[in-house]
Amino acid sequence: MGGRCRCQRGRPAVRIFHRAGQMTAALTPRFALVFLQAVAPLGLYGASWAQPALQAPAGTKAGSEVEVKLTGPAQPRDFLAIVAKGSREGFYDAYKHAGEGGSIRLTAPARAGAYEIRLMGARPPYPTLARASLQVEGAEASLEAPARVQAGKSLRVEWKGPGNARDFVTVVKAGSPQGRYGPFVYVKTGALELRAPDEQGDYEVRYLAGQSYATLASARLHVDPVDASLSAPAEVESGNPLQVQWQGPNNAGDYVTVVPKTAHEGASGNFAYTARGNPARLAAPLDAGDYELRYSTGQSHATLARAPLKVSPGRQPPGFLKVDAATLAADGAVEIILDASGSMLQRMGSKRRIDWARETLRKLTSTTLPRGIPFALRIYGRETDSCQTDLEMPLGPLDPAAVAAKMTALQVRNLARTPIGASLEKAADDLAAAKGPRLIVLLTDGEETCGGDAAAAIARLKKATPSTRVNIVGFAIDDRRLQATLRHWAQLADGSYHDAGDAAGLARAMEAAMRTGFEVTTPDGQRVGEGMTGGEALRLAPGDYQVRMQGRQEFRSVTVKAGQTTGVKL
């Protein structure tokens, strides 16, 4: 402060104002602002000093976007939030950082009422630096949908409503609590299509506000059961071809599979999609025993029909097929999609899930992947209540140090959502400049929560670039149906699914996901097995086969002999 103030009696305000001006001139704009705000209630400085200010509409509809203009000094990490009028200082929920100022878009609350837009300081106790009043009016919506539909069938829904960002329509059990949602689709211009649940019963179609999950409209829906049946020989020799006649809804992704009789719901063994024709053509298991044929739905992997199957020992012992290849194609490209949503904050032993993921990716990119290979990194789930997905590292030569720095700086936000479908959609553009085969490795610990359609995204990826494959690593996922869904997505992308139950399993799974997968078929195209190059030998019945690397169209013909190991290099 530079010594004692010699203020004249009767003129203190003038002298203090003068000194305040000198001090603020010598300080950074940020500290000057904090100082002047501290003394502002004393009326000791003029009103001409630049302070942050907010300009915003006086009113808006619930859930709509509000454009806020920020002028005056502010730091990039200061943030804007909308809170109920009269909320205590420092309180906030959803927010956006001020950045460089200018125009910032916020989402209005879903409930009508009197609110306040606040610019808040970046550090506790988060002081209010500027404010503006906002009156929020209620939003209305309506739905038109069929009163009845068959299980698993498409459901056309007409809607009216605010159409705000992330508003969605979903199907839930009748009487479900407010905020509950099932499979959903974001609202868009015109009608939308949902898929009815696989289980019969009474349901509700609901229009939910994307911000608060408040129900704005609902319509009753009854789901009728569908019939399915299977017809096949009661007994088959191990490893032999098996034809299964089926009757069923043939909805997208439905399949016929053969599993041990005691296998859990959603389990999958050798299988064939019903869309590929009737009868379904499978290979019988190699091990003798009691099995079950199942007609399973592609949506929830529910079993609609069963038929017993006895597998008797084959006349010859099985042979083995060992497939080797380079870990990655020399001209290929790799993209890792990392789940950084709120669930990754859960503890697993001494660390959080995200910490184990960071550690695994550092090691993977420094020791497993070739230095300089074309590499991209996408991360989703880093903002509260957001479906944000970001290309963190654009396609370029792999730099392990840069990946390690990104992992160190990565922050995970609670209540962030999981946009798997959207991330896979964007991966096509991420890898557009790649010249060779593309490998996408998705690491996730949860299900899609942003209404994306991962299966459709994968279909578009494969159509645009057939050499693209997607391997999926499920981290700490104990939901067997979710595991089955992730496995199904990987198979659609000529990829493989790897389950990681703990930290050590995550390291092994990510290593395996970097290997190239292969598929084995009979000469007429019947799929009989799959594996990972460089992995364990695949057991097969003696005979002639074709081996195809995942993501490639060409194949290699091989003959497997009883009791012998046949090697092939792709």
C-alpha positions in Angstrom: 0.0 0.0 0.0 3.1 2.2 0.2 2.8 4.1 3.6 0.3 6.0 5.6 -2.5 8.0 3.8 -2.4 11.7 4.6 -6.1 12.3 3.8 -7.6 15.8 4.4 -10.5 15.9 6.7 -13.8 16.1 4.8 -12.3 14.7 1.6 -11.6 11.0 2.2 -13.5 9.7 -0.8 -11.5 11.6 -3.3 -8.2 10.5 -1.9 -9.2 6.8 -1.6 -10.6 6.9 -5.1 -7.3 8.3 -6.3 -5.3 5.6 -4.6 -7.7 2.9 -5.8 -7.1 4.0 -9.4 -3.3 3.9 -8.8 -3.5 0.4 -7.4 -5.6 -1.0 -10.1 -3.4 0.5 -12.8 -0.5 -1.5 -11.3 -2.4 -4.8 -11.0 -3.5 -7.3 -13.6 -7.1 -6.7 -14.8 -8.3 -9.8 -12.9 -6.9 -8.7 -9.5 -8.0 -5.1 -10.2 -11.6 -6.3 -10.8 -11.6 -8.4 -7.6 -10.3 -5.4 -5.6 -12.8 -3.0 -7.0 -15.7 -5.4 -6.4 -14.6 -5.8 -2.8 -14.7 -2.0 -2.2 -17.7 -1.3 -4.5 -20.3 -1.4 -1.6 -18.3 1.4 0.1 -18.9 3.7 -2.9 -15.2 4.5 -3.1 -14.6 4.5 -6.8 -16.4 5.9 -9.9 -18.8 3.9 -12.0 -16.6 4.3 -15.1 -14.3 1.3 -14.3 -14.9 -1.6 -16.7 -16.8 -4.5 -15.2 -18.3 -7.6 -16.8 -21.9 -7.3 -17.9 -24.5 -9.7 -19.3 -27.1 -9.1 -21.9 -29.9 -11.6 -22.4 -33.6 -11.8 -23.3 -36.0 -11.0 -20.4 -37.9 -14.2 -21.1 -37.8 -17.6 -22.9 -39.5 -21.0 -23.2 -38.5 -23.8 -20.9 -35.6 -25.9 -22.3 -34.9 -23.5 -25.1 -31.5 -22.0 -25.9 -30.7 -18.5 -24.5 -28.1 -16.4 -26.2 -26.1 -14.4 -23.6 -23.6 -11.7 -24.5 -20.7 -11.2 -22.1 -18.8 -7.9 -22.2 -16.1 -6.6 -20.0 -13.2 -8.4 -18.2 -13.6 -12.1 -17.4 -11.4 -15.1 -17.2 -11.8 -18.1 -19.6 -12.5 -20.4 -16.6 -15.2 -18.1 -15.2 -18.5 -19.7 -16.0 -22.2 -18.9 -16.6 -25.1 -20.7 -15.0 -28.8 -20.2 -14.7 -30.2 -20.5 -11.2 -33.5 -19.9 -9.5 -34.0 -16.3 -8.4 -32.9 -16.0 -4.8 -30.5 -19.0 -4.9 -27.6 -18.7 -2.5 -24.3 -17.3 -3.7 -22.0 -19.9 -5.2 -24.8 -22.3 -6.1 -24.9 -23.7 -9.7 -25.9 -26.8 -11.6 -25.3 -26.9 -15.4 -22.8 -24.3 -16.6 -20.6 -23.1 -19.5 -17.2 -21.5 -19.3 -16.9 -17.9 -20.3 -14.0 -18.6 -22.7 -13.1 -15.5 -24.6 -16.4 -13.8 -23.9 -18.8 -12.7 -26.6 -21.9 -14.7 -27.4 -22.6 -17.8 -25.2 -25.5 -20.1 -25.5 -27.2 -21.6 -22.4 -30.1 -24.0 -22.1 -33.0 -22.6 -20.1 -34.4 -24.7 -17.2 -37.2 -27.2 -18.0 -39.5 -25.7 -15.3 -41.3 -22.4 -15.6 -40.4 -19.7 -13.1 -38.2 -16.7 -12.2 -34.4 -17.3 -12.8 -31.1 -15.4 -12.9 -28.2 -15.8 -15.3 -25.0 -15.4 -13.3 -21.4 -15.0 -14.4 -19.4 -16.7 -11.6 -15.8 -16.7 -10.6 -13.7 -19.8 -11.4 -12.6 -20.5 -7.8 -14.6 -21.1 -4.6 -16.7 -19.6 -3.3 -17.6 -18.8 -6.9 -18.6 -15.2 -6.5 -21.2 -13.6 -8.8 -19.4 -11.2 -11.1 -22.5 -10.2 -13.1 -26.1 -11.1 -13.4 -29.2 -10.8 -15.5 -32.9 -11.7 -14.8 -34.7 -14.4 -16.9 -38.3 -15.4 -16.8 -39.0 -19.0 -18.1 -42.4 -19.9 -19.5 -43.7 -23.5 -19.5 -43.4 -25.7 -22.6 -46.2 -27.8 -24.0 -46.0 -31.1 -26.0 -48.3 -33.8 -27.4 -47.8 -37.3 -28.9 -49.7 -39.5 -31.4 -48.7 -43.2 -31.6 -50.5 -46.5 -32.3 -52.3 -47.9 -29.3 -51.0 -51.5 -29.9 -47.9 -52.9 -31.6 -46.2 -56.2 -31.9 -43.1 -56.8 -29.7 -39.9 -55.6 -31.4 -41.6 -53.9 -34.3 -41.0 -50.3 -35.4 -43.3 -47.7 -33.9 -44.1 -44.4 -35.7 -44.6 -41.5 -33.4 -45.9 -38.0 -34.3 -44.9 -35.3 -31.9 -45.4 -31.7 -31.1 -43.4 -29.8 -28.6 -40.5 -27.3 -28.0 -38.0 -29.5 -30.0 -35.2 -28.3 -27.8 -31.7 -29.7 -27.9 -31.6 -33.3 -26.5 -35.4 -33.5 -26.0 -36.3 -37.1 -26.7 -39.1 -39.6 -27.0 -38.9 -42.9 -25.2 -40.9 -46.1 -24.3 -41.1 -47.1 -20.6 -43.2 -49.5 -18.6 -46.6 -48.0 -17.7 -46.5 -46.3 -14.3 -42.7 -45.9 -14.4 -41.4 -43.0 -12.1 -40.8 -39.6 -13.7 -37.4 -39.3 -15.3 -37.2 -43.0 -16.2 -36.4 -43.8 -19.8 -35.7 -46.8 -22.0 -34.6 -46.9 -25.7 -35.1 -43.4 -27.1 -34.8 -41.2 -30.1 -34.1 -37.5 -30.1 -36.9 -35.3 -31.5 -36.3 -33.9 -35.0 -38.4 -32.4 -37.8 -41.4 -34.6 -38.6 -42.3 -38.1 -37.3 -39.8 -40.4 -35.7 -39.5 -44.2 -35.3 -38.9 -46.1 -32.1 -38.6 -49.9 -31.7 -41.2 -51.5 -29.4 -39.9 -53.5 -26.5 -39.4 -57.3 -26.9 -41.5 -58.0 -23.9 -45.3 -57.9 -24.0 -47.2 -55.6 -21.6 -48.5 -52.1 -21.0 -46.1 -49.2 -21.7 -46.1 -45.5 -22.2 -44.5 -43.4 -25.0 -43.2 -40.2 -23.3 -41.8 -36.9 -24.6 -39.0 -35.9 -22.1 -37.2 -32.6 -21.7 -33.6 -33.2 -22.5 -32.3 -31.1 -19.6 -34.4 -32.3 -16.7 -36.1 -35.5 -18.0 -39.4 -34.0 -17.1 -42.4 -35.6 -19.0 -44.0 -33.1 -21.3 -46.4 -35.5 -22.9 -47.3 -39.2 -22.9 -49.4 -41.8 -24.8 -50.4 -45.3 -23.7 -49.1 -48.3 -25.7 -49.8 -52.0 -25.4 -47.1 -54.4 -26.8 -48.5 -57.7 -28.1 -46.4 -60.9 -27.9 -44.9 -62.4 -31.1 -44.6 -66.2 -31.8 -41.5 -68.0 -32.8 -40.5 -71.6 -33.3 -37.5 -73.7 -34.3 -37.3 -77.1 -36.1 -34.0 -79.0 -36.3 -32.7 -82.6 -36.0 -32.7 -83.8 -32.4 -29.1 -85.0 -32.6 -26.1 -84.0 -34.6 -22.4 -85.1 -34.8 -20.0 -82.6 -33.3 -18.7 -80.1 -35.8 -21.1 -81.0 -38.6 -23.3 -78.5 -40.5 -26.7 -78.0 -38.9 -29.8 -76.5 -40.7 -32.5 -74.9 -38.5 -35.9 -74.0 -39.8 -37.2 -71.0 -37.9 -40.5 -69.0 -37.7 -40.4 -65.6 -36.0 -40.7 -61.8 -36.4 -37.3 -61.5 -38.3 -36.7 -58.1 -36.8 -33.4 -56.3 -37.3 -30.6 -58.3 -35.7 -32.6 -61.4 -34.8 -30.6 -64.6 -34.9 -30.5 -68.3 -34.2 -27.8 -69.7 -32.0 -26.7 -72.9 -30.3 -25.5 -72.8 -26.7 -25.1 -75.2 -23.8 -28.4 -76.1 -22.3 -27.6 -74.3 -19.0 -26.3 -71.1 -20.7 -27.5 -67.8 -19.3 -30.0 -65.6 -21.1 -28.3 -63.6 -23.8 -25.5 -66.1 -24.3 -24.3 -66.6 -27.8 -22.5 -69.5 -29.5 -22.3 -70.4 -33.2 -25.1 -68.3 -34.7 -26.7 -67.1 -38.0 -28.8 -64.0 -38.5 -32.4 -64.7 -39.6 -32.1 -62.0 -42.2 -29.7 -64.3 -44.1 -32.3 -66.8 -44.9 -34.4 -69.8 -43.8 -33.2 -72.3 -42.8 -30.4 -70.8 -40.7 -27.1 -72.6 -41.2 -24.9 -73.3 -38.2 -22.0 -75.5 -37.3 -22.6 -77.9 -34.4 -20.4 -77.4 -31.4 -17.2 -79.5 -31.2 -17.8 -80.8 -27.7 -20.4 -83.5 -27.2 -23.2 -82.8 -24.7 -26.7 -81.3 -24.3 -27.3 -78.1 -26.0 -30.2 -75.7 -26.9 -31.1 -74.0 -30.1 -32.5 -70.5 -29.5 -34.3 -67.8 -31.5 -32.9 -64.6 -29.9 -34.0 -61.0 -30.5 -31.4 -58.5 -31.8 -32.6 -55.8 -29.5 -32.5 -57.2 -26.0 -31.2 -60.8 -26.8 -34.4 -62.2 -25.3 -35.2 -65.8 -26.2 -38.4 -66.3 -28.2 -38.1 -70.0 -28.9 -36.0 -73.0 -27.9 -35.3 -76.5 -29.1 -33.2 -79.2 -27.5 -30.1 -80.5 -29.4 -27.9 -83.4 -28.5 -24.3 -83.3 -29.9 -22.7 -86.7 -30.2 -18.9 -87.3 -30.5 -17.5 -87.0 -34.0 -16.0 -89.9 -35.8 -12.6 -88.1 -35.9 -11.0 -85.9 -33.3 -10.9 -82.1 -34.1 -8.0 -80.4 -35.6 -6.5 -76.9 -34.9 -6.0 -73.8 -36.9 -3.3 -71.3 -35.9 -3.6 -67.9 -37.7 -0.8 -65.3 -37.6 -0.4 -61.8 -39.0 1.2 -58.5 -38.2 -0.3 -56.8 -35.1 -1.5 -54.0 -37.4 -1.3 -53.5 -41.1 1.7 -51.4 -42.0 -0.5 -48.9 -44.0 -3.3 -49.0 -41.5 -4.7 -46.4 -39.0 -5.9 -46.7 -35.5 -8.4 -44.6 -33.6 -9.2 -45.1 -29.9 -12.6 -43.9 -28.6 -12.4 -43.4 -24.8 -15.4 -43.3 -22.5 -14.8 -40.5 -20.0 -18.4 -40.3 -18.7 -19.3 -40.0 -15.0 -19.4 -43.8 -14.4 -15.7 -43.9 -15.0 -15.3 -42.1 -11.7 -16.3 -45.3 -9.8 -13.5 -46.8 -7.7 -12.0 -50.1 -8.7 -9.5 -51.2 -6.0 -7.0 -48.4 -5.2 -7.9 -46.2 -8.2 -10.9 -45.0 -10.2 -11.8 -46.7 -13.5 -10.6 -43.6 -15.5 -7.2 -43.8 -13.7 -6.8 -47.5 -14.8 -7.8 -46.5 -18.4 -5.3 -43.6 -18.4 -2.5 -46.0 -17.3 -3.5 -48.6 -19.9 -3.6 -46.1 -22.8 -0.2 -44.7 -21.8 1.4 -48.1 -21.9 -0.5 -49.2 -25.0 0.7 -46.3 -27.1 4.3 -46.4 -25.8 4.9 -50.1 -26.0 2.3 -51.9 -28.2 1.5 -49.6 -31.1 4.3 -48.9 -33.5 5.6 -45.4 -33.1 4.5 -43.1 -35.9 1.5 -45.2 -37.0 -1.4 -43.0 -38.1 -3.4 -42.5 -34.8 -6.4 -40.6 -33.6 -8.0 -40.2 -30.2 -11.7 -39.3 -29.5 -13.0 -38.8 -26.0 -16.7 -38.5 -25.0 -18.5 -37.6 -21.8 -16.5 -34.7 -20.4 -19.3 -32.2 -19.7 -22.1 -32.6 -17.1 -25.4 -33.7 -18.6 -23.9 -33.5 -22.1 -23.6 -35.8 -25.1 -20.4 -34.1 -26.2 -17.8 -36.1 -28.1 -14.5 -34.5 -29.1 -11.7 -35.4 -31.5 -8.9 -34.9 -28.9 -6.1 -35.9 -31.3 -6.7 -35.6 -35.0 -5.2 -38.3 -37.3 -1.4 -38.1 -37.4 1.8 -40.0 -36.6 1.5 -41.6 -33.1 3.4 -39.5 -30.5 3.3 -41.5 -27.1 4.3 -38.4 -25.2 1.4 -36.4 -26.6 -1.0 -39.2 -25.6 0.4 -39.3 -22.1 0.0 -35.5 -21.7 -3.7 -35.8 -22.9 -4.3 -38.6 -20.3 -2.8 -36.5 -17.5 -4.9 -33.5 -18.4 -8.1 -35.5 -18.8 -10.9 -34.6 -16.4 -14.1 -36.6 -15.9 -17.4 -35.0 -15.0 -20.1 -36.6 -13.0 -23.5 -37.1 -14.7 -21.9 -36.9 -18.2 -23.7 -39.0 -20.8 -22.5 -41.8 -23.2 -22.8 -40.9 -26.9 -21.5 -44.2 -28.4 -23.5 -44.0 -31.7 -22.5 -40.3 -32.3 -18.8 -41.1 -31.6 -18.8 -43.9 -34.1 -20.6 -41.7 -36.6 -17.8 -39.1 -36.3 -15.1 -41.7 -36.5 -15.7 -41.9 -40.3 -14.6 -38.3 -40.7 -11.8 -38.7 -38.2 -10.2 -41.4 -40.3 -11.1 -40.1 -43.8 -7.5 -39.3 -44.7 -6.3 -42.9 -43.8 -5.1 -44.8 -46.8 -5.1 -48.4 -45.5 -7.4 -50.5 -43.2 -8.9 -48.7 -40.3 -9.1 -50.1 -36.8 -11.4 -48.4 -34.2 -11.1 -49.5 -30.6 -14.0 -48.4 -28.4 -13.4 -48.6 -24.6 -16.6 -48.2 -22.6 -18.0 -49.0 -19.2 -21.7 -48.4 -20.0 -24.5 -48.4 -22.5 -25.6 -45.7 -25.0 -27.4 -42.9 -23.2 -27.7 -40.3 -25.9 -30.2 -42.0 -28.2 -27.5 -42.9 -30.8 -27.8 -46.0 -33.0 -24.4 -47.7 -32.9 -25.5 -50.5 -35.1 -26.6 -48.1 -37.8 -23.4 -46.1 -37.4 -21.4 -49.2 -37.9 -23.3 -50.2 -41.0 -22.6 -46.8 -42.5 -18.9 -47.1 -41.6 -18.7 -50.5 -43.3 -20.5 -49.3 -46.4 -18.3 -46.3 -46.8 -15.0 -48.2 -46.1 -15.3 -52.0 -46.0 -11.8 -52.3 -44.5 -12.9 -50.5 -41.3 -13.3 -52.8 -38.3 -14.5 -52.0 -34.7 -13.2 -53.8 -31.7 -15.0 -53.1 -28.4 -13.6 -53.4 -24.9 -16.3 -53.6 -22.1 -14.8 -52.4 -18.8 -16.4 -53.6 -15.6 -19.6 -54.5 -17.3 -21.6 -57.1 -15.4 -24.8 -56.8 -17.4 -24.9 -59.9 -19.6 -27.4 -58.4 -22.0 -25.2 -55.3 -22.5 -22.2 -57.5 -23.1 -24.2 -59.4 -25.7 -25.2 -56.0 -27.3 -21.6 -54.8 -27.5 -20.5 -58.2 -28.9 -23.2 -57.9 -31.5 -22.0 -54.4 -32.5 -18.4 -55.6 -32.8 -19.5 -58.5 -35.0 -21.4 -56.2 -37.3 -18.1 -54.3 -37.8 -16.0 -57.4 -38.5 -14.5 -56.9 -35.1 -14.3 -58.6 -31.7 -15.6 -57.9 -28.2 -13.2 -58.2 -25.2 -14.5 -58.2 -21.7 -12.4 -56.6 -19.0 -13.6 -57.2 -15.4 -10.7 -55.6 -13.6 -7.6 -53.5 -14.2 -5.4 -56.4 -15.2 -8.1 -57.6 -17.6 -8.3 -54.1 -19.1 -4.6 -54.2 -20.0 -5.0 -57.7 -21.6 -8.2 -56.7 -23.4 -6.7 -53.6 -25.0 -3.7 -55.5 -26.1 -5.9 -58.1 -27.7 -8.1 -55.4 -29.3 -5.0 -54.3 -31.2 -4.6 -57.6 -32.9 -6.3 -58.4 -36.1 -9.3 -60.7 -35.9 -10.2 -63.5 -38.4 -13.3 -65.4 -39.4 -13.4 -69.0 -40.6 -16.2 -70.2 -42.9 -17.0 -73.3 -44.9 -16.5 -73.1 -48.7 -20.2 -72.2 -49.1 -19.9 -69.3 -46.7 -21.2 -70.8 -43.5 -19.5 -69.2 -40.5 -17.9 -71.8 -38.1 -15.6 -69.8 -35.9 -13.5 -66.7 -35.3 -10.4 -65.8 -33.4 -7.5 -63.3 -33.0 -4.3 -63.5 -35.0 -1.4 -64.5 -32.8 -3.8 -66.0 -30.3 -4.7 -69.5 -29.3 -5.3 -72.0 -32.1 -9.0 -72.5 -33.1 -10.5 -76.0 -32.7 -12.3 -77.1 -35.9 -13.8 -80.3 -37.2 -11.6 -81.8 -39.9 -12.4 -80.4 -43.4 -11.9 -77.6 -45.9 -12.3 -74.0 -44.8 -11.8 -70.4 -45.8 -10.0 -67.9 -43.6 -10.7 -64.2 -43.9 -9.0 -61.4 -42.0 -11.5 -58.9 -40.4 -12.0 -55.9 -42.6 -10.7 -57.7 -45.7 -12.7 -59.3 -48.6 -10.0 -61.8 -49.8 -9.6 -65.2 -48.1 -7.2 -68.1 -47.8 -8.2 -71.7 -48.3 -7.0 -74.2 -45.7 -7.5 -77.8 -44.9 -7.7 -78.8 -41.2 -6.7 -82.5 -40.5 -7.8 -84.5 -37.5 -5.5 -84.2 -34.5 -3.1 -81.8 -36.3 -2.4 -78.1 -36.1 -2.6 -76.2 -39.4 -0.8 -72.8 -39.6 -1.6 -70.0 -41.9 -0.3 -66.4 -42.1 -2.5 -63.6 -43.4 
